[in-house]
Amino acid sequence: MAKINTQYCHHHPPRPWVRTTDGDLDRLENGLSRTHSPCEETASGLQGIAMETRGQTESRRGSFTGQEPARWWRLVVALHAWASRHLHHQDQRTDSFLERFHGAELKEVSSQESNAQSNVGGQEPADRERSSWPLARNNANTCNNAEKEKKDAVVVDPSSNVYYRWLTVIALPVFYNWCLLVCRACFDELQSEHLVLWLVLDYSADVLYGVDMLVRARTGFLEQGLMVRDTERLWRHYTKTLHFKLDVLSLVPTDLAYFKLGINYPELRFNRLLKFARLFEFFDRTETRTSYPNVFRIGNLVLYILVIIHWNACIYFAISKFIGFGTDSWVYPNISNPEYGRLSRKYIYSLYWSTLTLTTIGETPPPVKDEEYLFVVIDFLVGVLIFATIVGNVGSMISNMNASRAEFQAKIDAIKQYMQFRKVTKDLETRVIRWFDYLWANRKTVDEKEVLKSLPDKLKAEIAINVHLDTLKKVRIFQDCEAGLLVELVLKLRPAVFSPGDYICKKGDIGREMYIIKEGKLAVVADDGVTQFVVLTDGSYFGEISILNIKGSKSGNRRTANIRSIGYSDLFCLSKDDLMEALTEYPDAKKALEEKGRQILMKDNLIDEDLAKAGADPKDIEEKVEHLESSLDTLQTRFARLLAEYSASQMKVKQRLSHLESQVKLCGGSPLPARGALEPETEQP
């Protein structure tokens, strides 16, 4: 490149100079196929640019043909090539943060990408030797971009927030068509007085309908637990569904008949009502997402009823228009009367008649003609169904809303009856009732295990971690534990609520649980129960040493203090059995916890070092022997079960073999020779 740049243009004819420039550009474009480190490439690029500038200076001194614009163009091309190579290598660098988290998986992906790019770079010069036409290179780049766009196609996840927001958008035009199309078709003034507004809203709704078809065609679905993102498969899946047929029918341009019949016939657009599935899907998703599902169900039911009453009112007015306004007492009064000629009075009167009829209240003029009788009979039947639906749904919703209160009240009533039957003192009965009142007022009546039992263990653990993990980390001996052990312990925490004056533990009691204070205040009191030594608040814990069975502890597993609740206290309880069960899978963590507990005891001078250094406790050896015996019994039981299964399977195989032999005998027409009869024949030569 330096040699080319330092040549003087007047020593050579123009044509060879042009060829040399093309070769230089080719070499610049082919720079991606060479393997340089970013530093070397930067240095070489800068050196080439410097030599380019120096060559331009010399050529400016000795140029006689005015070729300065061409050299400036060559400098711009060189700068562009160097910048593109530099940025390309910068994009290829892997993120150390992601590499730290993904490890070998990310390295494998990055190595595959680098191999693919090196293969592309290796094939590129051969392709250019085969064809140096820029159009061919353009076509190759276009194909590569098309493949990339195909891989990066946008697919909508039906469980995402984006999909739900789109359901909210598409539900608006569907609800608009269901409410206003029939109203405009029956009330002529409503259609003619706001014609421009209806045209804008109608065709805006049509545009949204068309966009919704594209969204449906790109909506993914699960197959074997994975989201399908292939656009061709998504399109085939969409076209096979009923929704596709309804979507196509809802977009049939029936309003082209406006050119023949006139523009005041909105009933031509009734095929837009076929999009109702989107509205129901929006209601279902909202009911699942809302925090007040019962309120939403009641509102949704009321909306359905209002839409039915609205449609019935419009149909009543249309029948009155067909029969003739004011021809009898049943139809709508004559609109020549100014009082009944207003649009608002027409709709409100029809809505009033529809409401009275469908709610079976009556007090409407009796029908006169046969078609009027038929319409009223149908309305009464629909009204009875609506009334039954209202009563049934509202009753079930109210019972669901009060289900927790009814269950809680049943528990209180059962305990009250028990205390009256056992003649419990009034003071204790009052304390029990106040404890229940506190639970209900502070919403602590929910049984967490009962509520979460339908969830898989993974989700149950995540919920428990979000609720309890911060509390558990406050315990000093658990601060450096493994994450797996903390998860195990989190699932075993049990809430406990204590009333004012209740003793959580007394001095000398055997410690079977440890407690973590979530809310409330506890007092460490003397034996008289009045003198307070210290007050424990939120985040404090106690009893962790007594459940670890630390060898050499002077207090053993006995409580060393009296702890009493000052007011209502909300605690978390972790039993000794649950802790030991969790620690069986984490022996290192068990040793670390025991060491931390030993250090705490040594700090408070509550450990006997001679006993701590002694050998194994005989009681522990006896417990281990008992555990081995129980394990041996379990193994013997399993072995006996396996032996029985083996004998049964062997018997089944023998029965099948005998059955097959009998079938072979029947098919052969003659019995098979016995095995003993065949052996002598095989021995003869």
ZAMARGU-4260 file (C-alpha; in steps of 0.2 Angstrom, whole numbers, plus 5000, padded with zeros to 4 digits):
<rodrens>
0) 5000/5000/5000 | 5015/5012/5004 | 5022/5008/4987 | 5007/5012/4978 | 5004/5028/4988
5) 5022/5035/4985 | 5022/5032/4966 | 5021/5048/4956 | 5006/5049/4944 | 5015/5058/4930
10) 5027/5043/4927 | 5013/5031/4922 | 4998/5033/4911 | 4981/5035/4919 | 4974/5018/4915
15) 4987/5008/4925 | 4985/5020/4940 | 4966/5016/4940 | 4970/4997/4940 | 4982/4999/4954
20) 4969/5009/4964 | 4956/4995/4961 | 4968/4982/4968 | 4972/4993/4983 | 4953/4994/4986
25) 4952/4975/4984 | 4966/4972/4997 | 4957/4984/5009 | 4941/4975/5007 | 4950/4958/5010
30) 4958/4964/5025 | 4945/4955/5036 | 4951/4938/5029 | 4968/4941/5038 | 4971/4937/5056
35) 4978/4951/5065 | 4976/4956/5083 | 4967/4972/5087 | 4983/4981/5092 | 4992/4976/5077
40) 4978/4980/5065 | 4976/4997/5073 | 4995/5001/5071 | 4995/4995/5053 | 4980/5005/5049
45) 4987/5021/5056 | 5003/5018/5048 | 4994/5015/5031 | 4985/5031/5034 | 5001/5041/5038
50) 5009/5034/5022 | 4994/5039/5013 | 4995/5057/5019 | 5013/5057/5015 | 5010/5050/4997
55) 4997/5064/4995 | 5010/5077/5000 | 5023/5071/4988 | 5010/5069/4974 | 5004/5087/4977
60) 5022/5093/4974 | 5025/5084/4958 | 5008/5082/4951 | 5004/5090/4934 | 4988/5081/4929
65) 4976/5087/4943 | 4973/5070/4952 | 4971/5077/4969 | 4952/5072/4971 | 4956/5054/4967
70) 4969/5053/4981 | 4957/5061/4993 | 4944/5048/4989 | 4957/5034/4991 | 4961/5042/5009
75) 4943/5041/5014 | 4941/5023/5008 | 4957/5018/5018 | 4950/5027/5034 | 4933/5018/5031
80) 4941/5001/5029 | 4952/5003/5045 | 4937/5009/5055 | 4926/4995/5049 | 4940/4982/5053
85) 4943/4989/5070 | 4924/4990/5075 | 4921/4972/5068 | 4935/4965/5080 | 4928/4975/5095
90) 4911/4968/5092 | 4918/4950/5092 | 4925/4952/5110 | 4915/4942/5123 | 4909/4950/5138
95) 4919/4944/5153 | 4904/4946/5165 | 4893/4934/5154 | 4908/4922/5152 | 4909/4922/5171
100) 4891/4916/5173 | 4889/4905/5158 | 4906/4897/5158 | 4909/4883/5145 | 4892/4885/5137
105) 4896/4903/5132 | 4913/4899/5127 | 4907/4885/5115 | 4895/4897/5107 | 4908/4910/5105
110) 4920/4897/5097 | 4907/4892/5085 | 4904/4910/5080 | 4922/4913/5077 | 4924/4897/5067
115) 4910/4902/5056 | 4917/4919/5054 | 4934/4912/5050 | 4926/4900/5037 | 4917/4915/5029
120) 4933/4925/5029 | 4942/4910/5021 | 4930/4908/5007 | 4928/4926/5003 | 4944/4928/4993
125) 4940/4913/4983 | 4923/4920/4979 | 4931/4937/4974 | 4944/4928/4963 | 4929/4919/4955
130) 4919/4935/4953 | 4925/4952/4956 | 4909/4960/4951 | 4902/4971/4965 | 4884/4966/4961
135) 4888/4948/4965 | 4895/4954/4982 | 4879/4964/4985 | 4868/4949/4981 | 4878/4938/4994
140) 4876/4951/5007 | 4858/4953/5003 | 4856/4934/5006 | 4865/4934/5022 | 4855/4948/5028
145) 4839/4939/5023 | 4844/4924/5033 | 4848/4935/5048 | 4831/4943/5047 | 4823/4926/5046
150) 4832/4920/5062 | 4828/4936/5071 | 4810/4936/5067 | 4798/4945/5079 | 4787/4932/5089
155) 4775/4937/5102 | 4775/4927/5118 | 4756/4924/5123 | 4761/4925/5141 | 4770/4942/5140
160) 4765/4959/5145 | 4766/4965/5127 | 4753/4952/5121 | 4741/4958/5135 | 4743/4976/5131
165) 4739/4972/5113 | 4723/4962/5119 | 4718/4978/5128 | 4720/4988/5112 | 4711/4976/5100
170) 4697/4974/5113 | 4692/4992/5111 | 4687/4991/5092 | 4678/4974/5096 | 4668/4982/5110
175) 4665/4997/5099 | 4657/4987/5085 | 4647/4976/5097 | 4639/4991/5105 | 4637/5004/5092
180) 4634/4995/5075 | 4617/4988/5081 | 4613/5005/5088 | 4617/5015/5072 | 4608/5002/5062
185) 4592/5005/5072 | 4592/5023/5075 | 4594/5033/5059 | 4598/5050/5067 | 4613/5043/5076
190) 4620/5036/5060 | 4617/5052/5049 | 4621/5066/5061 | 4639/5059/5065 | 4643/5051/5048
195) 4661/5057/5047 | 4665/5051/5065 | 4658/5034/5061 | 4668/5032/5045 | 4684/5037/5054
200) 4681/5025/5069 | 4675/5010/5057 | 4690/5010/5046 | 4702/5013/5061 | 4694/4997/5068
205) 4697/4988/5052 | 4716/4993/5052 | 4717/4986/5070 | 4708/4970/5064 | 4721/4968/5050
210) 4736/4971/5062 | 4728/4959/5074 | 4729/4946/5061 | 4748/4949/5059 | 4750/4948/5078
215) 4740/4931/5078 | 4751/4925/5064 | 4767/4929/5074 | 4760/4923/5091 | 4771/4908/5097
220) 4764/4892/5105 | 4772/4879/5116 | 4777/4863/5109 | 4786/4850/5121 | 4788/4865/5133
225) 4797/4876/5121 | 4791/4891/5112 | 4789/4889/5093 | 4797/4903/5084 | 4797/4897/5066
230) 4787/4910/5056 | 4781/4897/5044 | 4775/4885/5057 | 4767/4899/5066 | 4757/4903/5050
235) 4752/4885/5047 | 4746/4883/5065 | 4736/4899/5064 | 4728/4895/5047 | 4722/4878/5054
240) 4712/4886/5069 | 4694/4893/5069 | 4701/4910/5074 | 4709/4912/5057 | 4692/4909/5048
245) 4683/4921/5059 | 4696/4934/5057 | 4695/4932/5038 | 4676/4933/5038 | 4677/4949/5049
250) 4688/4958/5037 | 4677/4954/5021 | 4674/4971/5014 | 4655/4970/5014 | 4654/4989/5016
255) 4658/4990/4997 | 4639/4988/4995 | 4639/5007/5001 | 4642/5012/4983 | 4625/5003/4978
260) 4614/5005/4994 | 4620/5021/5001 | 4632/5025/5016 | 4618/5024/5029 | 4617/5005/5031
265) 4629/5001/5045 | 4621/4984/5046 | 4632/4979/5031 | 4647/4979/5044 | 4639/4966/5055
270) 4653/4953/5050 | 4665/4963/5061 | 4656/4956/5076 | 4664/4939/5073 | 4680/4946/5082
275) 4671/4942/5099 | 4684/4929/5104 | 4697/4943/5106 | 4686/4952/5119 | 4683/4936/5129
280) 4702/4932/5129 | 4705/4950/5136 | 4692/4947/5150 | 4700/4930/5154 | 4718/4937/5155
285) 4712/4952/5165 | 4703/4940/5177 | 4719/4930/5179 | 4730/4945/5182 | 4719/4956/5193
290) 4721/4957/5212 | 4702/4958/5214 | 4695/4944/5204 | 4678/4943/5212 | 4675/4962/5209
295) 4680/4960/5191 | 4669/4945/5189 | 4654/4955/5196 | 4658/4969/5184 | 4660/4958/5169
300) 4643/4950/5173 | 4635/4967/5174 | 4643/4972/5158 | 4636/4956/5149 | 4619/4960/5156
305) 4620/4978/5150 | 4625/4973/5132 | 4610/4961/5131 | 4598/4974/5137 | 4606/4986/5125
310) 4604/4974/5110 | 4586/4970/5115 | 4582/4989/5116 | 4588/4991/5098 | 4579/4976/5092
315) 4563/4982/5100 | 4565/4999/5092 | 4568/4991/5075 | 4553/4980/5076 | 4542/4996/5081
320) 4549/5004/5065 | 4545/4989/5055 | 4527/4988/5061 | 4524/5007/5062 | 4527/5019/5076
325) 4511/5022/5086 | 4500/5009/5077 | 4496/5000/5093 | 4499/5002/5112 | 4514/4990/5112
330) 4526/4998/5099 | 4535/5014/5101 | 4524/5029/5101 | 4522/5040/5086 | 4538/5050/5082
335) 4528/5064/5075 | 4525/5069/5093 | 4540/5081/5097 | 4542/5073/5115 | 4545/5056/5107
340) 4554/5062/5092 | 4571/5066/5101 | 4585/5053/5099 | 4588/5052/5117 | 4570/5049/5121
345) 4569/5035/5108 | 4584/5026/5115 | 4580/5028/5134 | 4562/5023/5131 | 4568/5007/5122
350) 4581/5004/5135 | 4567/5006/5149 | 4556/4993/5140 | 4570/4981/5137 | 4575/4982/5156
355) 4557/4979/5162 | 4555/4964/5150 | 4571/4955/5153 | 4571/4957/5172 | 4553/4950/5171
360) 4546/4965/5181 | 4532/4968/5169 | 4521/4984/5169 | 4524/4985/5150 | 4510/4987/5137
365) 4503/4970/5132 | 4507/4964/5114 | 4494/4965/5100 | 4500/4957/5085 | 4507/4939/5083
370) 4525/4945/5080 | 4524/4955/5095 | 4518/4941/5106 | 4532/4930/5099 | 4546/4943/5103
375) 4539/4945/5120 | 4539/4927/5123 | 4557/4926/5118 | 4561/4941/5129 | 4553/4932/5144
380) 4563/4916/5141 | 4579/4926/5140 | 4575/4936/5155 | 4572/4921/5165 | 4589/4914/5160
385) 4597/4931/5164 | 4589/4932/5181 | 4594/4914/5185 | 4612/4918/5180 | 4613/4934/5190
390) 4606/4926/5206 | 4618/4911/5204 | 4634/4920/5199 | 4632/4934/5212 | 4628/4921/5225
395) 4643/4911/5221 | 4654/4926/5220 | 4648/4933/5237 | 4651/4916/5245 | 4668/4915/5237
400) 4672/4932/5244 | 4667/4927/5262 | 4674/4909/5261 | 4689/4914/5271 | 4678/4923/5284
405) 4666/4909/5285 | 4680/4896/5288 | 4688/4906/5301 | 4671/4909/5310 | 4668/4890/5310
410) 4685/4888/5319 | 4680/4901/5332 | 4663/4893/5335 | 4670/4876/5337 | 4683/4882/5350
415) 4670/4891/5359 | 4659/4876/5360 | 4674/4866/5366 | 4678/4879/5380 | 4660/4879/5385
420) 4659/4861/5386 | 4675/4859/5396 | 4670/4874/5407 | 4685/4884/5403 | 4687/4900/5414
425) 4681/4916/5407 | 4698/4924/5408 | 4706/4911/5397 | 4691/4911/5385 | 4693/4930/5383
430) 4711/4928/5379 | 4708/4915/5366 | 4694/4926/5358 | 4706/4941/5358 | 4720/4930/5350
435) 4708/4926/5336 | 4703/4944/5334 | 4721/4949/5332 | 4724/4935/5319 | 4709/4941/5309
440) 4713/4960/5310 | 4731/4958/5305 | 4727/4945/5291 | 4737/4931/5299 | 4724/4918/5297
445) 4731/4911/5281 | 4738/4893/5282 | 4753/4895/5271 | 4756/4877/5268 | 4738/4874/5263
450) 4738/4889/5251 | 4755/4884/5243 | 4752/4865/5242 | 4746/4865/5224 | 4762/4873/5218
455) 4778/4863/5213 | 4792/4863/5225 | 4803/4875/5214 | 4790/4889/5215 | 4786/4885/5233
460) 4804/4887/5237 | 4805/4903/5228 | 4790/4911/5237 | 4797/4905/5253 | 4814/4913/5249
465) 4806/4930/5245 | 4796/4929/5261 | 4808/4922/5274 | 4826/4923/5268 | 4830/4940/5274
470) 4823/4936/5291 | 4834/4920/5292 | 4849/4929/5286 | 4849/4939/5302 | 4853/4924/5313
475) 4871/4925/5316 | 4875/4906/5315 | 4867/4906/5297 | 4875/4921/5289 | 4889/4911/5280
480) 4879/4895/5276 | 4877/4888/5259 | 4862/4894/5249 | 4855/4877/5247 | 4854/4875/5266
485) 4846/4891/5268 | 4833/4886/5255 | 4830/4870/5265 | 4828/4880/5281 | 4817/4893/5273
490) 4804/4879/5268 | 4804/4873/5286 | 4800/4889/5295 | 4783/4890/5304 | 4774/4906/5309
495) 4769/4907/5327 | 4759/4921/5336 | 4759/4924/5354 | 4747/4934/5365 | 4753/4948/5378
500) 4760/4939/5393 | 4763/4922/5385 | 4779/4914/5389 | 4789/4908/5374 | 4801/4898/5384
505) 4805/4896/5403 | 4822/4893/5411 | 4826/4875/5412 | 4814/4869/5398 | 4821/4857/5385
510) 4825/4867/5369 | 4816/4860/5354 | 4814/4875/5343 | 4823/4891/5339 | 4814/4908/5336
515) 4816/4923/5325 | 4806/4938/5329 | 4797/4945/5314 | 4786/4958/5323 | 4783/4962/5341
520) 4793/4964/5357 | 4799/4951/5369 | 4806/4953/5386 | 4820/4942/5395 | 4813/4942/5413
525) 4818/4935/5430 | 4809/4921/5438 | 4796/4932/5446 | 4790/4937/5428 | 4791/4956/5432
530) 4809/4961/5432 | 4815/4964/5414 | 4833/4962/5409 | 4833/4966/5391 | 4820/4968/5377
535) 4821/4959/5361 | 4814/4968/5345 | 4812/4964/5326 | 4826/4953/5319 | 4832/4946/5336
540) 4833/4927/5338 | 4836/4915/5352 | 4836/4897/5356 | 4849/4893/5342 | 4862/4885/5353
545) 4850/4873/5362 | 4845/4864/5346 | 4862/4861/5340 | 4867/4849/5354 | 4884/4856/5356
550) 4895/4844/5365 | 4902/4851/5382 | 4889/4864/5384 | 4886/4867/5402 | 4867/4870/5400
555) 4865/4855/5388 | 4849/4858/5378 | 4840/4867/5392 | 4834/4885/5391 | 4844/4897/5401
560) 4832/4912/5402 | 4813/4916/5403 | 4807/4925/5388 | 4789/4933/5388 | 4779/4942/5375
565) 4775/4960/5380 | 4762/4962/5367 | 4756/4952/5352 | 4772/4945/5344 | 4774/4937/5327
570) 4788/4924/5327 | 4796/4911/5315 | 4799/4894/5323 | 4812/4882/5317 | 4811/4865/5326
575) 4827/4855/5330 | 4821/4840/5320 | 4819/4851/5304 | 4836/4858/5307 | 4844/4841/5309
580) 4835/4834/5294 | 4841/4848/5283 | 4859/4846/5290 | 4860/4828/5285 | 4863/4833/5267
585) 4876/4846/5272 | 4889/4839/5284 | 4901/4853/5281 | 4888/4866/5285 | 4884/4856/5301
590) 4902/4856/5307 | 4903/4875/5303 | 4887/4878/5313 | 4893/4868/5328 | 4909/4877/5327
595) 4900/4894/5327 | 4889/4889/5342 | 4905/4883/5351 | 4913/4899/5349 | 4898/4908/5356
600) 4897/4897/5371 | 4916/4900/5374 | 4913/4918/5373 | 4900/4917/5386 | 4910/4905/5396
605) 4896/4892/5395 | 4906/4877/5388 | 4916/4864/5397 | 4932/4861/5387 | 4936/4845/5395
610) 4920/4837/5389 | 4921/4845/5372 | 4938/4837/5369 | 4932/4820/5375 | 4928/4806/5363
615) 4912/4802/5355 | 4897/4801/5366 | 4890/4783/5369 | 4873/4790/5367 | 4877/4796/5349
620) 4885/4779/5345 | 4869/4770/5351 | 4858/4782/5340 | 4869/4778/5325 | 4868/4759/5328
625) 4849/4761/5330 | 4849/4771/5313 | 4859/4757/5305 | 4847/4744/5311 | 4832/4753/5305
630) 4841/4755/5288 | 4845/4737/5287 | 4827/4733/5291 | 4822/4744/5277 | 4834/4736/5265
635) 4828/4719/5269 | 4810/4724/5266 | 4815/4731/5249 | 4825/4715/5244 | 4810/4704/5249
640) 4799/4715/5238 | 4811/4714/5223 | 4813/4695/5225 | 4794/4693/5225 | 4793/4704/5209
645) 4807/4694/5201 | 4797/4677/5205 | 4781/4684/5198 | 4790/4691/5182 | 4798/4674/5180
650) 4782/4665/5181 | 4774/4676/5168 | 4788/4673/5156 | 4786/4654/5159 | 4767/4655/5155
655) 4771/4665/5139 | 4783/4653/5133 | 4771/4638/5136 | 4758/4648/5127 | 4769/4651/5112
660) 4774/4633/5111 | 4756/4628/5111 | 4753/4641/5097 | 4768/4634/5087 | 4761/4616/5089
665) 4744/4621/5082 | 4751/4630/5067 | 4763/4616/5063 | 4749/4603/5062 | 4760/4590/5072
670) 4768/4591/5089 | 4786/4597/5090 | 4798/4583/5094 | 4804/4583/5112 | 4822/4590/5115
675) 4828/4573/5121 | 4823/4565/5105 | 4832/4577/5095 | 4849/4576/5104 | 4853/4558/5098
680) 4850/4563/5079 | 4862/4577/5080 | 4876/4566/5087 | 4875/4554/5073 | 4887/4558/5058
</rodrens>
